[in-house]
Amino acid sequence: MVSLKTSRVIGYSYAGICLVCSLLLIINSGHMVKVNDRLSGRSTVSVTCVLTLVFSLISMVFNILLIFGLFMHRANFVKYYLRFVTTVYAFVSIGLFIGCIVVGIVISDNVRTSYVEELSISLVSATVGFCILITLETLWYILVVWILKRVIEVIRHDAAQLASGEDGVIIPDLI
């Protein structure tokens, strides 16, 4: 088992890395929203980059909420971030399952029926690839949930120590 002090450091490190990643994603997608077409000289708006920009802004808000919860010892804010991570995990999982089905349909439609061996190898390879992605995503989700639950335990432990302090001050909001 990891000590409370180590869990606190891991939580701060995770929050900092997530905040930096969100900031970099905002900068990157902000630059890519307007794509210049070199052939025609016109610029177009990339829908994918706009959606990425919106998601990165939402992610930035939740990352700030996580950092605020860590610094202010508010377990509720960390729980909100945990719900956000769970929602993202659910959407990505659904997307990967749908992607696996769509890729299977596209591969089946594009390969001639006379090449049954190539079709089966392509379908098995695509399915294995998606299974690996789903497994990696699930392992990442388990790691993040473990980190966040340990951070919540640290916050509750700190709140319990404050509540049982010698000065007799009880702060129920921190629990």
N, CA, C and O of each residue as an XYZ file, in Angstrom:
700
protein
N       0.848     -1.182      0.000
C       0.000      0.000      0.000
C       0.888      1.237      0.000
O       1.943      1.262      0.634
N       0.458      2.230     -0.699
C       1.202      3.481     -0.816
C       0.840      4.377      0.367
O      -0.319      4.439      0.778
N       1.839      5.067      0.907
C       1.584      5.938      2.052
C       0.753      7.150      1.630
O       0.631      7.462      0.446
N       0.188      7.819      2.630
C      -0.633      8.988      2.359
C       0.190     10.124      1.753
O      -0.283     10.840      0.870
N       1.411     10.280      2.230
C       2.279     11.330      1.707
C       2.590     11.081      0.229
O       2.561     12.006     -0.583
N       2.884      9.833     -0.108
C       3.163      9.486     -1.496
C       1.917      9.665     -2.357
O       2.008     10.127     -3.495
N       0.761      9.302     -1.821
C      -0.490      9.491     -2.556
C      -0.746     10.963     -2.838
O      -1.224     11.319     -3.915
N      -0.433     11.808     -1.885
C      -0.596     13.247     -2.078
C       0.301     13.741     -3.210
O      -0.134     14.518     -4.059
N       1.554     13.287     -3.217
C       2.498     13.689     -4.262
C       2.041     13.173     -5.630
O       2.115     13.895     -6.624
N       1.575     11.937     -5.677
C       1.078     11.367     -6.932
C      -0.133     12.160     -7.423
O      -0.260     12.424     -8.619
N      -1.018     12.537     -6.509
C      -2.194     13.318     -6.885
C      -1.827     14.675     -7.444
O      -2.375     15.095     -8.463
N      -0.892     15.377     -6.782
C      -0.448     16.673     -7.291
C       0.254     16.519     -8.645
O       0.058     17.336     -9.544
N       1.057     15.487     -8.784
C       1.753     15.252    -10.053
C       0.755     14.967    -11.171
O       0.873     15.511    -12.270
N      -0.223     14.119    -10.889
C      -1.243     13.798    -11.885
C      -2.010     15.052    -12.290
O      -2.235     15.289    -13.477
N      -2.408     15.847    -11.315
C      -3.167     17.064    -11.616
C      -2.333     18.036    -12.445
O      -2.845     18.653    -13.379
N      -1.058     18.175    -12.111
C      -0.190     19.068    -12.866
C       0.014     18.601    -14.297
O      -0.031     19.406    -15.227
N       0.238     17.310    -14.477
C       0.422     16.765    -15.821
C      -0.854     16.938    -16.639
O      -0.783     17.304    -17.813
N      -2.007     16.686    -16.049
C      -3.274     16.852    -16.757
C      -3.510     18.308    -17.148
O      -4.000     18.592    -18.241
N      -3.161     19.226    -16.252
C      -3.339     20.641    -16.550
C      -2.434     21.071    -17.705
O      -2.871     21.796    -18.598
N      -1.189     20.632    -17.690
C      -0.268     20.971    -18.781
C      -0.744     20.354    -20.094
O      -0.691     21.005    -21.138
N      -1.206     19.106    -20.052
C      -1.700     18.456    -21.271
C      -2.926     19.177    -21.820
O      -3.045     19.338    -23.035
N      -3.835     19.611    -20.961
C      -5.006     20.350    -21.417
C      -4.601     21.672    -22.040
O      -5.138     22.066    -23.075
N      -3.659     22.357    -21.415
C      -3.187     23.629    -21.959
C      -2.538     23.435    -23.328
O      -2.794     24.209    -24.251
N      -1.705     22.414    -23.462
C      -1.077     22.142    -24.755
C      -2.102     21.743    -25.818
O      -1.967     22.112    -26.985
N      -3.124     20.991    -25.411
C      -4.175     20.611    -26.354
C      -4.981     21.827    -26.793
O      -5.378     21.918    -27.954
N      -5.226     22.761    -25.878
C      -5.922     23.995    -26.242
C      -5.092     24.789    -27.247
O      -5.621     25.278    -28.246
N      -3.811     24.915    -26.987
C      -2.936     25.669    -27.893
C      -2.876     24.993    -29.258
O      -2.996     25.660    -30.286
N      -2.693     23.689    -29.275
C      -2.580     22.960    -30.530
C      -3.870     23.025    -31.338
O      -3.839     23.341    -32.528
N      -4.991     22.731    -30.713
C      -6.245     22.737    -31.454
C      -6.667     24.161    -31.823
O      -7.354     24.360    -32.825
N      -6.259     25.151    -31.023
C      -6.550     26.540    -31.371
C      -5.833     26.969    -32.634
O      -6.374     27.736    -33.431
N      -4.613     26.478    -32.821
C      -3.869     26.804    -34.033
C      -4.381     26.038    -35.247
O      -4.247     26.505    -36.378
N      -4.963     24.871    -35.020
C      -5.384     24.025    -36.128
C      -6.836     24.237    -36.546
O      -7.285     23.625    -37.515
N      -7.580     25.089    -35.840
C      -8.994     25.276    -36.172
C      -9.145     25.823    -37.583
O      -9.998     25.361    -38.342
N      -8.341     26.782    -37.931
C      -8.410     27.375    -39.258
C      -7.303     26.771    -40.113
O      -6.119     27.018    -39.882
N      -7.702     25.977    -41.099
C      -6.758     25.287    -41.965
C      -6.665     26.041    -43.284
O      -7.686     26.319    -43.912
N      -5.457     26.372    -43.705
C      -5.236     27.060    -44.975
C      -5.018     26.034    -46.075
O      -4.153     25.164    -45.974
N      -5.816     26.153    -47.124
C      -5.676     25.277    -48.282
C      -4.667     25.915    -49.227
O      -4.904     27.009    -49.739
N      -3.559     25.251    -49.461
C      -2.492     25.837    -50.283
C      -2.858     25.912    -51.754
O      -2.379     26.793    -52.468
N      -3.688     25.012    -52.210
C      -4.031     25.005    -53.625
C      -4.980     26.141    -53.992
O      -4.763     26.856    -54.970
N      -6.029     26.296    -53.198
C      -7.023     27.323    -53.527
C      -6.751     28.651    -52.826
O      -7.309     29.674    -53.221
N      -5.918     28.658    -51.811
C      -5.614     29.894    -51.098
C      -6.671     30.286    -50.077
O      -6.552     31.324    -49.426
N      -7.710     29.458    -49.931
C      -8.768     29.753    -48.967
C      -8.471     29.051    -47.652
O      -7.709     28.086    -47.602
N      -9.085     29.551    -46.594
C      -8.958     28.886    -45.294
C     -10.315     28.332    -44.892
O     -11.348     28.974    -45.084
N     -10.293     27.143    -44.337
C     -11.508     26.476    -43.898
C     -11.411     26.162    -42.416
O     -10.327     26.130    -41.835
N     -12.557     25.936    -41.828
C     -12.610     25.600    -40.408
C     -12.710     24.089    -40.276
O     -13.562     23.453    -40.896
N     -11.828     23.523    -39.459
C     -11.815     22.087    -39.229
C     -12.770     21.751    -38.084
O     -12.583     22.201    -36.953
N     -13.789     20.959    -38.390
C     -14.783     20.590    -37.383
C     -14.145     19.735    -36.290
O     -14.476     19.879    -35.113
N     -13.240     18.854    -36.677
C     -12.565     18.007    -35.697
C     -11.773     18.848    -34.712
O     -11.796     18.588    -33.509
N     -11.076     19.850    -35.216
C     -10.282     20.703    -34.324
C     -11.172     21.565    -33.434
O     -10.813     21.848    -32.291
N     -12.327     21.985    -33.944
C     -13.264     22.753    -33.111
C     -13.778     21.879    -31.975
O     -13.850     22.325    -30.830
N     -14.139     20.626    -32.287
C     -14.601     19.708    -31.243
C     -13.491     19.409    -30.243
O     -13.744     19.319    -29.042
N     -12.275     19.255    -30.729
C     -11.133     19.034    -29.835
C     -10.907     20.243    -28.947
O     -10.605     20.097    -27.763
N     -11.050     21.440    -29.511
C     -10.887     22.662    -28.730
C     -11.946     22.759    -27.634
O     -11.632     23.115    -26.498
N     -13.193     22.446    -27.968
C     -14.267     22.488    -26.968
C     -14.006     21.464    -25.869
O     -14.141     21.775    -24.685
N     -13.631     20.241    -26.256
C     -13.329     19.218    -25.249
C     -12.153     19.623    -24.382
O     -12.174     19.408    -23.170
N     -11.121     20.208    -24.988
C      -9.951     20.595    -24.199
C     -10.278     21.727    -23.236
O      -9.711     21.791    -22.146
N     -11.183     22.619    -23.620
C     -11.611     23.675    -22.694
C     -12.392     23.090    -21.522
O     -12.188     23.484    -20.374
N     -13.284     22.151    -21.814
C     -14.036     21.478    -20.743
C     -13.078     20.713    -19.837
O     -13.210     20.742    -18.614
N     -12.121     20.034    -20.441
C     -11.123     19.300    -19.666
C     -10.303     20.242    -18.799
O      -9.978     19.909    -17.659
N      -9.968     21.405    -19.320
C      -9.201     22.390    -18.548
C      -9.994     22.855    -17.327
O      -9.433     23.018    -16.244
N     -11.284     23.065    -17.502
C     -12.124     23.480    -16.373
C     -12.118     22.409    -15.292
O     -11.976     22.722    -14.110
N     -12.269     21.152    -15.683
C     -12.276     20.083    -14.693
C     -10.896     19.871    -14.068
O     -10.801     19.510    -12.895
N      -9.836     20.091    -14.831
C      -8.493     19.983    -14.253
C      -8.246     21.087    -13.230
O      -7.627     20.847    -12.194
N      -8.720     22.280    -13.514
C      -8.613     23.369    -12.535
C      -9.438     23.030    -11.298
O      -9.022     23.313    -10.174
N     -10.605     22.425    -11.504
C     -11.437     22.000    -10.378
C     -10.701     20.959     -9.531
O     -10.773     20.993     -8.302
N      -9.998     20.040    -10.183
C      -9.221     19.033     -9.448
C      -8.107     19.685     -8.645
O      -7.920     19.361     -7.472
N      -7.374     20.589     -9.252
C      -6.278     21.258     -8.542
C      -6.816     22.093     -7.390
O      -6.228     22.119     -6.308
N      -7.929     22.773     -7.620
C      -8.551     23.549     -6.550
C      -8.965     22.631     -5.400
O      -8.778     22.966     -4.230
N      -9.533     21.465     -5.746
C      -9.918     20.501     -4.716
C      -8.730     19.975     -3.932
O      -8.831     19.745     -2.727
N      -7.601     19.784     -4.612
C      -6.403     19.316     -3.922
C      -5.855     20.378     -2.971
O      -5.541     20.078     -1.819
N      -5.742     21.612     -3.447
C      -5.160     22.663     -2.623
C      -6.082     23.102     -1.491
O      -5.614     23.475     -0.415
N      -7.389     23.059     -1.732
C      -8.350     23.504     -0.719
C      -8.888     22.347      0.116
O      -9.747     22.553      0.973
N      -8.398     21.140     -0.121
C      -8.802     19.943      0.620
C     -10.308     19.715      0.540
O     -10.969     19.497      1.555
N     -10.834     19.768     -0.666
C     -12.262     19.540     -0.921
C     -12.441     18.232     -1.682
O     -12.155     18.155     -2.877
N     -12.908     17.222     -0.995
C     -13.097     15.908     -1.606
C     -14.196     15.938     -2.663
O     -14.153     15.175     -3.628
N     -15.184     16.820     -2.482
C     -16.271     16.896     -3.459
C     -15.763     17.286     -4.838
O     -16.247     16.758     -5.839
N     -14.804     18.194     -4.915
C     -14.274     18.623     -6.203
C     -13.511     17.483     -6.876
O     -13.567     17.329     -8.096
N     -12.808     16.698     -6.091
C     -12.102     15.549     -6.650
C     -13.122     14.519     -7.143
O     -12.895     13.868     -8.162
N     -14.232     14.368     -6.436
C     -15.291     13.456     -6.875
C     -15.929     13.930     -8.173
O     -16.267     13.110     -9.027
N     -16.100     15.247     -8.339
C     -16.623     15.778     -9.608
C     -15.678     15.446    -10.753
O     -16.113     15.065    -11.839
N     -14.392     15.594    -10.504
C     -13.414     15.254    -11.531
C     -13.459     13.754    -11.840
O     -13.328     13.351    -12.996
N     -13.644     12.939    -10.809
C     -13.751     11.494    -11.013
C     -14.967     11.158    -11.876
O     -14.895     10.274    -12.730
N     -16.063     11.845    -11.661
C     -17.254     11.637    -12.509
C     -16.969     12.046    -13.945
O     -17.408     11.377    -14.880
N     -16.235     13.144    -14.128
C     -15.861     13.584    -15.466
C     -15.005     12.524    -16.156
O     -15.236     12.204    -17.322
N     -14.028     11.984    -15.448
C     -13.160     10.949    -16.019
C     -13.982      9.707    -16.379
O     -13.750      9.089    -17.417
N     -14.926      9.349    -15.536
C     -15.775      8.189    -15.811
C     -16.636      8.430    -17.043
O     -16.825      7.520    -17.850
N     -17.157      9.636    -17.199
C     -17.960      9.972    -18.374
C     -17.117      9.908    -19.646
O     -17.563      9.379    -20.664
N     -15.917     10.439    -19.585
C     -15.023     10.387    -20.744
C     -14.684      8.948    -21.076
O     -14.668      8.563    -22.245
N     -14.410      8.147    -20.047
C     -14.115      6.725    -20.269
C     -15.288      6.025    -20.954
O     -15.087      5.230    -21.872
N     -16.497      6.316    -20.516
C     -17.677      5.685    -21.113
C     -17.811      6.075    -22.587
O     -18.067      5.219    -23.435
N     -17.639      7.358    -22.893
C     -17.760      7.805    -24.281
C     -16.662      7.218    -25.167
O     -16.930      6.818    -26.300
N     -15.446      7.163    -24.668
C     -14.351      6.589    -25.455
C     -14.574      5.096    -25.669
O     -14.310      4.579    -26.754
N     -15.057      4.402    -24.643
C     -15.333      2.964    -24.791
C     -16.418      2.722    -25.836
O     -16.288      1.840    -26.685
N     -17.477      3.504    -25.769
C     -18.555      3.368    -26.755
C     -18.017      3.677    -28.152
O     -18.342      2.985    -29.117
N     -17.196      4.716    -28.250
C     -16.607      5.062    -29.543
C     -15.721      3.960    -30.090
O     -15.737      3.689    -31.290
N     -14.949      3.322    -29.224
C     -14.087      2.232    -29.684
C     -14.903      1.016    -30.129
O     -14.557      0.368    -31.117
N     -15.980      0.703    -29.412
C     -16.832     -0.412    -29.824
C     -17.487     -0.119    -31.172
O     -17.503     -0.979    -32.054
N     -18.022      1.082    -31.335
C     -18.643      1.462    -32.607
C     -17.593      1.493    -33.712
O     -17.851      1.052    -34.832
N     -16.401      2.016    -33.394
C     -15.328      2.045    -34.380
C     -14.939      0.653    -34.845
O     -14.664      0.447    -36.027
N     -14.914     -0.290    -33.940
C     -14.584     -1.667    -34.298
C     -15.612     -2.223    -35.281
O     -15.252     -2.887    -36.253
N     -16.875     -1.954    -35.028
C     -17.936     -2.437    -35.917
C     -17.853     -1.760    -37.277
O     -17.966     -2.419    -38.310
N     -17.654     -0.431    -37.278
C     -17.592      0.316    -38.538
C     -16.391     -0.119    -39.368
O     -16.511     -0.301    -40.579
N     -15.239     -0.286    -38.733
C     -14.053     -0.738    -39.469
C     -14.292     -2.130    -40.047
O     -13.876     -2.408    -41.172
N     -14.945     -2.996    -39.305
C     -15.277     -4.323    -39.829
C     -16.179     -4.250    -41.045
O     -15.989     -4.996    -42.005
N     -17.163     -3.355    -41.014
C     -18.064     -3.192    -42.158
C     -17.312     -2.626    -43.356
O     -17.489     -3.092    -44.482
N     -16.473     -1.620    -43.114
C     -15.715     -1.005    -44.210
C     -14.754     -2.008    -44.834
O     -14.636     -2.073    -46.058
N     -14.073     -2.783    -44.012
C     -13.146     -3.786    -44.548
C     -13.920     -4.831    -45.343
O     -13.467     -5.256    -46.406
N     -15.067     -5.246    -44.849
C     -15.865     -6.256    -45.548
C     -16.368     -5.743    -46.894
O     -16.429     -6.493    -47.868
N     -16.726     -4.465    -46.944
C     -17.238     -3.905    -48.195
C     -16.135     -3.659    -49.220
O     -16.380     -3.764    -50.422
N     -14.944     -3.340    -48.773
C     -13.870     -2.981    -49.701
C     -13.088     -4.168    -50.237
O     -12.420     -4.043    -51.263
N     -13.150     -5.304    -49.579
C     -12.405     -6.480    -50.032
C     -13.345     -7.360    -50.840
O     -14.479     -7.616    -50.437
N     -12.862     -7.812    -51.973
C     -13.678     -8.684    -52.815
C     -13.888    -10.031    -52.131
O     -13.047    -10.494    -51.360
N     -15.002    -10.632    -52.424
C     -15.339    -11.894    -51.764
C     -14.422    -13.035    -52.176
O     -14.379    -14.059    -51.495
N     -13.692    -12.885    -53.268
C     -12.795    -13.966    -53.679
C     -11.551    -14.038    -52.797
O     -10.840    -15.044    -52.809
N     -11.284    -12.984    -52.036
C     -10.114    -12.961    -51.160
C     -10.544    -13.162    -49.707
O     -10.380    -12.279    -48.865
N     -11.094    -14.341    -49.437
C     -11.633    -14.634    -48.116
C     -10.537    -14.652    -47.061
O     -10.760    -14.193    -45.940
N      -9.368    -15.166    -47.387
C      -8.284    -15.216    -46.411
C      -7.819    -13.813    -46.037
O      -7.587    -13.528    -44.861
N      -7.681    -12.932    -47.032
C      -7.276    -11.552    -46.749
C      -8.333    -10.834    -45.915
O      -8.015    -10.057    -45.015
N      -9.597    -11.112    -46.233
C     -10.691    -10.502    -45.486
C     -10.660    -10.945    -44.029
O     -10.793    -10.121    -43.124
N     -10.489    -12.223    -43.804
C     -10.494    -12.715    -42.425
C      -9.279    -12.213    -41.655
O      -9.393    -11.886    -40.473
N      -8.120    -12.146    -42.300
C      -6.924    -11.631    -41.624
C      -7.112    -10.155    -41.288
O      -6.746     -9.714    -40.199
N      -7.678     -9.394    -42.214
C      -7.903     -7.963    -41.965
C      -8.895     -7.754    -40.825
O      -8.685     -6.906    -39.957
N      -9.969     -8.526    -40.833
C     -10.975     -8.380    -39.782
C     -10.427     -8.787    -38.418
O     -10.685     -8.111    -37.422
N      -9.688     -9.864    -38.363
C      -9.109    -10.303    -37.092
C      -8.086     -9.286    -36.602
O      -8.045     -8.973    -35.412
N      -7.262     -8.768    -37.508
C      -6.263     -7.760    -37.120
C      -6.928     -6.501    -36.581
O      -6.490     -5.955    -35.569
N      -7.972     -6.039    -37.242
C      -8.679     -4.840    -36.781
C      -9.328     -5.080    -35.417
O      -9.281     -4.219    -34.539
N      -9.931     -6.253    -35.250
C     -10.576     -6.564    -33.976
C      -9.552     -6.667    -32.847
O      -9.788     -6.168    -31.747
N      -8.433     -7.302    -33.111
C      -7.378     -7.404    -32.098
C      -6.845     -6.019    -31.755
O      -6.599     -5.714    -30.588
N      -6.666     -5.183    -32.771
C      -6.208     -3.813    -32.523
C      -7.164     -3.038    -31.632
O      -6.732     -2.357    -30.702
N      -8.453     -3.135    -31.906
C      -9.432     -2.448    -31.065
C      -9.487     -3.046    -29.668
O      -9.659     -2.315    -28.692
N      -9.345     -4.355    -29.555
C      -9.319     -4.976    -28.217
C      -8.126     -4.486    -27.410
O      -8.241     -4.252    -26.207
N      -6.982     -4.331    -28.066
C      -5.797     -3.806    -27.377
C      -6.051     -2.374    -26.923
O      -5.705     -2.009    -25.800
N      -6.657     -1.556    -27.792
C      -6.962     -0.173    -27.415
C      -7.939     -0.108    -26.236
O      -7.760      0.700    -25.325
N      -8.953     -0.946    -26.253
C      -9.927     -0.972    -25.155
C      -9.247     -1.417    -23.861
O      -9.525     -0.872    -22.793
N      -8.363     -2.398    -23.955
C      -7.637     -2.865    -22.771
C      -6.745     -1.769    -22.206
O      -6.731     -1.541    -20.996
N      -6.004     -1.091    -23.070
C      -5.137     -0.005    -22.610
C      -5.942      1.138    -21.999
O      -5.549      1.718    -20.986
N      -7.062      1.449    -22.622
C      -7.924      2.504    -22.081
C      -8.467      2.105    -20.708
O      -8.522      2.936    -19.801
N      -8.860      0.867    -20.553
C      -9.382      0.401    -19.267
C      -8.293      0.414    -18.199
O      -8.551      0.803    -17.060
N      -7.088     -0.004    -18.550
C      -5.988      0.034    -17.580
C      -5.677      1.471    -17.163
O      -5.427      1.734    -15.987
N      -5.692      2.391    -18.111
C      -5.459      3.803    -17.789
C      -6.554      4.321    -16.854
O      -6.272      5.028    -15.887
N      -7.800      3.962    -17.151
C      -8.928      4.388    -16.314
C      -8.785      3.841    -14.889
O      -9.027      4.563    -13.923
N      -8.398      2.584    -14.757
C      -8.218      1.982    -13.431
C      -7.133      2.713    -12.657
O      -7.285      2.964    -11.461
N      -6.035      3.059    -13.329
C      -4.956      3.799    -12.681
C      -5.430      5.172    -12.213
O      -5.134      5.575    -11.088
N      -6.153      5.889    -13.054
C      -6.636      7.225    -12.691
C      -7.628      7.139    -11.531
O      -7.569      7.955    -10.611
N      -8.524      6.178    -11.559
C      -9.487      6.018    -10.462
C      -8.754      5.690     -9.165
O      -9.110      6.213     -8.109
N      -7.738      4.834     -9.227
C      -6.966      4.514     -8.030
C      -6.291      5.764     -7.468
O      -6.321      5.998     -6.260
N      -5.687      6.562     -8.339
C      -5.039      7.794     -7.883
C      -6.050      8.724     -7.230
O      -5.795      9.253     -6.148
N      -7.190      8.927     -7.874
C      -8.185      9.862     -7.347
C      -8.809      9.363     -6.047
O      -9.088     10.162     -5.153
N      -9.029      8.069     -5.931
C      -9.580      7.543     -4.675
C      -8.574      7.673     -3.534
O      -8.956      7.948     -2.396
N      -7.298      7.478     -3.833
C      -6.268      7.692     -2.800
C      -6.198      9.163     -2.393
O      -6.002      9.472     -1.218
N      -6.355     10.067     -3.352
C      -6.359     11.497     -3.037
C      -7.551     11.834     -2.144
O      -7.420     12.618     -1.204
N      -8.703     11.249     -2.429
C      -9.882     11.477     -1.590
C      -9.627     10.951     -0.183
O     -10.019     11.588      0.795
N      -8.973      9.793     -0.071
C      -8.629      9.265      1.256
C      -7.682     10.203      1.998
O      -7.831     10.407      3.202
N      -6.720     10.770      1.294
C      -5.781     11.714      1.917
C      -6.531     12.936      2.425
O      -6.288     13.397      3.540
N      -7.433     13.458      1.620
C      -8.208     14.639      2.026
C      -9.061     14.317      3.239
O      -9.136     15.114      4.174
N      -9.698     13.170      3.236
C     -10.530     12.789      4.393
C      -9.673     12.554      5.633
O     -10.079     12.900      6.743
N      -8.499     11.972      5.453
C      -7.596     11.756      6.580
C      -7.153     13.093      7.166
O      -7.138     13.268      8.384
N      -6.792     14.034      6.294
C      -6.400     15.366      6.771
C      -7.557     16.062      7.489
O      -7.355     16.735      8.500
N      -8.768     15.894      6.956
C      -9.934     16.507      7.593
C     -10.213     15.874      8.946
O     -10.602     16.566      9.887
N     -10.018     14.562      9.052
C     -10.234     13.889     10.336
C      -9.198     14.333     11.358
O      -9.509     14.476     12.540
N      -7.974     14.551     10.909
C      -6.946     15.042     11.823
C      -7.265     16.459     12.292
O      -7.048     16.789     13.458
N      -7.774     17.291     11.398
C      -8.164     18.642     11.790
C      -9.330     18.615     12.770
O      -9.380     19.391     13.724
N     -10.283     17.688     12.509
C     -11.466     17.613     13.360
C     -11.138     17.099     14.755
O     -11.798     17.477     15.723
N     -10.130     16.243     14.871
C      -9.782     15.709     16.178
C      -8.601     16.447     16.804
O      -7.961     15.944     17.727
N      -8.319     17.644     16.292
C      -7.184     18.421     16.783
C      -7.378     18.866     18.225
O      -8.473     18.773     18.780
N      -6.312     19.341     18.811
C      -6.331     19.755     20.217
C      -7.118     21.033     20.434
O      -7.616     21.278     21.533
N      -7.236     21.853     19.391
C      -7.931     23.118     19.565
C      -9.452     22.958     19.549
O     -10.175     23.904     19.861
N      -9.941     21.774     19.189
C     -11.372     21.508     19.241
C     -12.145     22.081     18.070
O     -13.376     22.086     18.105
N     -11.488     22.555     17.055
C     -12.169     23.112     15.895
C     -12.603     21.966     14.992
O     -11.788     21.133     14.595
N     -13.882     21.932     14.675
C     -14.411     20.909     13.779
C     -14.839     21.595     12.481
O     -15.625     22.543     12.499
N     -14.325     21.116     11.382
C     -14.649     21.693     10.086
C     -15.391     20.619      9.276
O     -14.755     19.790      8.624
N     -16.737     20.629      9.314
C     -17.483     19.558      8.636
C     -17.430     19.662      7.109
O     -17.670     18.658      6.437
N     -17.131     20.819      6.537
C     -17.114     20.959      5.095
C     -15.994     20.172      4.438
O     -16.097     19.819      3.264
N     -14.941     19.895      5.165
C     -13.809     19.210      4.577
C     -14.010     17.723      4.462
O     -13.279     17.072      3.715
N     -14.952     17.162      5.158
C     -15.152     15.707      5.154
C     -15.970     15.268      4.000
O     -16.232     14.074      3.847
